[in-house]
């Protein structure tokens, strides 16, 4: 069992989140520059400035004391979430042309989408590097063995069966099987199986199992009771590595979307949501398992950061894109009052969500149990 020193958690958390926030915001910043928009502030973290400088273009680069995000404030913005300044139209023409609100809607949308897109590109680069250096797992989705009493055994699966698809999702390698199953406990899955040239449909219902990670902490995942065949790894040429990175990134995005839909539809409890405390915990654990594991975790968080920012919630990039879509279709911006109320709702929703996930995180590490014992 591995031990993680307490001091490593905040350091690893900053090592993971800091570069990802920079990558995200730099995407906004650099595309804004390409579009001729002046950036007033580039901030990593929120709150009071603890370090900063101003470059020759007049952009203030700073680090805030609260390292839970960042922002780029462009000329013409009232605040860090790109609400227009009421006075931007009164600026001289030369200055006005370099403000964010003065740009056509397609440029504003391009600048906004550049943040999440850069997170995805960063993850693709990492995963492509892993594929080029270490190869790609190509273990076929063939049943190597069946656990007695499992849903796979009940359905009549046997060694040599090939899993073709699950709920219409094509299974190309054995790793796809795990990604399609482990977040679906109790759901009835329609599985297409091939054997000796013949296909058949079977139904499997994954069950939850409790396992321990290398640190001795329990976690749960869903299984159907299928063991893999002997692992196979294939070398990947440099030109093909980005395609592998793109495919792996898409698989993670797809799984993230499926898990999110489970939260929305009530099939998964909100208690399963993780927040910054759990990210810090996972970061510390990943750091003790080696640089490669930590970098892989960075890629995963980068994908999730990009995905979450594309959700159509005001305050997030996806919320801005939703308003720009309205503007593009109706040929005029949404009413200022409607935008103001939407951003207030978005702020309240995000703060509420952060409180919920932080409450869950503290419970998962035993804080509430300790408090209850002290009170009792």
N, C-alpha and C positions, 0 to 999 in steps of 0.2 A: 504494500500500500504506500502511495506517495504522499508526502506532506508538502503543503504549500505555505511558505512563510507569509504572515499577515501583510507585511509591507509590500509584497509582490503584487497584491490585488490592485491597488490604485495605480501603481507604475505600469502594470500590464494593460489596465483599462485605458490609461492615457496613450500608451503605445499603440493601441488598437484604434481608439476613437479619434484621436488627434489627427493622424494622417488622413483618415476617411473623411472627416469634416473638411479638411483642407482640400482634398481632391474634389469633393462635391462643390464647394464654394468656388474653387478655381475654375471649374467648368462654367459656372455662371459668369465669372469674371472675364475669362479669356474670350468667350463668345461675345460678351458685351463689348469688349474692346474691338473685336473684329467688326462688330456692328456700329462702331463709332460712338458708343455710350461711355461717358465718364463715370468711373467708380469713385465715390467719395470715401467709402470705408470698406475695408476687408477685415472682418473680425473672426478669430477663432475663439469661441467661448462668448459668454454673455456677461453683463455686469461691468463693474469698475475695471478700467484698464490697468493691467499690471506690467505691461511692456508694449511699446509701440514706436513707430516711426512713420514719416511721410515721405513718399518717393517723389521723383521729379515730375510726375504727372499729376500730383496733388492728391493721390490716394493715401489715406491713412491706413496703415497695416497695424493691427493690434491684437493682443491676446487678453481675453477677459478672464476673470477669476472663476467663473462657473463653466467648466469644460463639457457642457452637454449639448453642444451645437455650434453654430456660427452663422454668419450672414455676410452678404455683400450689399451695401446700400449704394445704389446708383444715384447720380444727379437727378433731381426731380422727385426722389422718393421722400415721403414724410417720415418713414420709420424703417425698421429692419425687415418688414414683410412686404415692402414695395407698395404700400398705400401711397397714392400720389400726393405730393405737397400742393396745398391750395394755391401757392404763389408761383408754381413753375411756369405758367403761361405768361406771367409778367416779366420773365427774364428777357434780356436782349436776344435777338434772333440767333446770334452766333453761339450763345450759351444754350439756348433753348433746343437747338438742333442736336445737342449732345446729351439731352436728358432722356431718361427711360420712358416717361409717359408720351414723349413726342414721337416715338418710333412707331412704324406701322405694326399692326397686330401680329403679323408673321414673325417679325424680328423679336418682339417681346416674348412670343411663345418659344422661339428658338433659344433665347437666352435662358428662359425658365427651365425648359426641358434639358438643357445642357448639364445641369447639376446631376440629376439622376442618371443621365446617359453616361456621364464620366465615371460614376460609381460602377456601372455595369462594365464599362470598358476596362476599368482598373481590375475588376475581378476576372474578366476574360484574360487579361494579360498574365495575372498570377496563375490561373488554371492552365493556360497555354504553356507557361514556363514549366509547371509541374509535369505536364504531359510530355514535353520535349525532353526533359531531363530524366524522368523516371518511367516514362511509358504510360500506356493507357490500359486500364483493366478491361479485358475482353472476354471474361469468363461467360460462357453461353448460359442462357436462362433454362438450363436443363436440371431436372430434379436429380440431385445426387443421393438423397436419402429422405425418408419420411418419418417424422416423429410419431410414435405410437399414441393413439388417442387424439391426435390433432385434427383440425378441420381438413387438412390435406389428406390424412389417412381416411377420414370418414367419406370424403368425396371420391376415394378410390385412386388417388394419384400414386404413382410408383416410380422407382428409379428409371431414368431414361426418358420420362415425359418432358416435352419442351413447352414452356409457358410462352404462348404466342401473344396474348393480350390480356389486360385486366380492365374491365369496364370500358372496352374499346381503346384503351391506351396501349400502344404497341410496346412490347418488351423486347429490347434488343440484346441487352446483357444482363447478367444476374443482378447487378447493382440497381437496375431499373425496377426489379421486383421489390426490393426492400423499400425504395422510395415510394412505390405505389401502394404499399401495404401498411408501413409502420405507423402512419398517422390515422388509420381507419379502424380502430378497435370496434367490434360489434356491428360493423356494416357488412351487409351481404354483398359480396363481390362476384361478378360474372367473369369467369376465367376461361379463355379459350386455350385448349391443350392439344398438342400434336404428338402423335406417336406412330411410327411405322407408316407414315404417309397419310394417316387419318386424323381428322380434327374432331374434337368433341367439346361441348360446353359443360362446365361444372360450376357449382357455387361454393364459395369458401367464405367463412366468417372469421376474420382475425380475432385473436384473443390477446388480452394484455398480459405481459409477463414483467416481473420485476427483476432487474439485473443490477450489478454493481459496476461502477466505473473503476479505473485504476486507483482512484483516491478513496475507494470504499463507500462512496455515496450511491444510494439507490436511485434508479430512474426506471421509467416504464416505456415500453414500446409494444407495438402490436406485431404478432407473428401468425403464420398459418401452418408452421411446422415442416417447412421444406429446408433441407440442407443443401448447400451448393456443391457442385462438382469441383474437382481440383482447380485452383485458380490459374488463370492465364493472363499474362501481361504482354502487350505488343508495343514495340518501339514506335515512336511517332516522329516523322521528319519535321524539320522546322517549318516548312510551308504549310503543313497540315495541322500544326499545333493550335493556331488560332481557331480553326474550325472545331477542334475538340473543346477548347475553352468556351466558345459560343454555345455549343450543345450542352455542356455541363451547366453553364449559367442559366440557360433556358429551363433545364430540368429543375433547378433550384427555384427559379421564379414560379414555375408551374406548381411545384409543391407548396410554396409559400401562399400562392393564391388559393389553393385547395384548403389549406389550413385556415386561412382567413374566412373563407366561405363557411367553414364549420363554426367559427365563432359567431358569424352574423346570423346563421340559421339556428343557433342554439344546440348544434350537435356536439359542440365542444365547450367546456366550461371556461368562463373568463378567468378562473383561477389558474388555468394553464398558461396564461400570458406572462411573459418575462419582460423585465425592464432593466434599467441601468445597473442595479445591484447584481442581478444575475449575469449580465454581460461582464461586469468586473470579475465575478467569480469564475466564469468560463475563461476569461482572458488570463487570469492567474494560473489556472490549471493548464491551459494550452501552452503557456510560457514555460512551465516546468517539463513539458513533454518534448521540447525541442523547438528550434527556430522554424522548421518546416511546418509543424503543427500550428504554431502561432500565425504564420503567414497564411495558411489555409483557413484559419478562423477569421482572419482579416478579410479574405475574399468572401466568405459567407456573410459576414456582417455588412460588407460593402453592397452586396446584392440586396440584402434586406433593407438597407438604408435607402437605396435607389427605389426599391419597390414601394416602401412606405411613403416616400415623398411624392409618389405619383398618385396616391389615393386622392379622390376628389373632395378633399376637406379644405375649407378656407384655412389660411395660415400655411398650408403645405403647397408645394409646387403644383400638385394636381388640382388644387382649388383655383389657383391662378389660371391654369390651362382651361378649366371649365368656364371661367368668365371670358377668356379670350375666344373660346369656341362660340359662346353666346354672341360676342361682339362680331365675330366673323360672319355668323349666320344672319344676325339682325342688322348688320351694318352700323351699329352704334353700341357704345358700352352699356353694360347693365347700369341701372340707376344707382347713383352714388350712395343713396340711403340703403338700398338693398345690399350693396357690397359691404357697407359698414356693419350692418346687422349680421351678415354672413360671417364676417371676420370675427365679430364678437362671439358668435356661436362656435366658430372653429377654435378660438382661443379657449373657451370654456370646455369644449369637448376634449381638446388635447391635454389641458391641465387635469381634467377629471381622469382621463386615461392614464396619465403619468402617476397620479395618486394611487389608482387601482393597482397598476403593475408594481409600483414600489411597495405597496402593502403586501402583494403576493410574494415579492422577492424576500421581504423581511420575514415573512412567515416560512418560506422555504428554507431559510438558514436558521430557523429556530428562535428568532427574536421574540415573537409573541409567546411562545411556550415558556421562555425564560422569565418574561415579565409576569406571566400568570403564576409561575412558581414563586416568584418573589412576593407577589400580592397575597397568594394563598398561604 
